[in-house]
Amino acid sequence: MWRDAYAQVLAVGSYDSILDVESHALLVGLCKHDNDIELGLERYAASIVFTLTYGKRIGKDDRDLKAVLNILD
């Protein structure tokens, strides 16, 4: 049982680089476009899930983000 818990801790630690990249992108986006906080937070969350699921980030052209948001609406 403790092995399962330890394996989960190791797996979560492997997400650190993804979270760092997306956090940096969020902060840069908020500094440049401070009037669109909601979209920045949606991009942050969607890009993390997208990266973990598909192995690629949400692109800067917002095509993937718009597709995800359309599905959620």
Helices and strands as residue ranges (DSSP letters): H 2-13, H 16-32, H 37-54, H 63-72
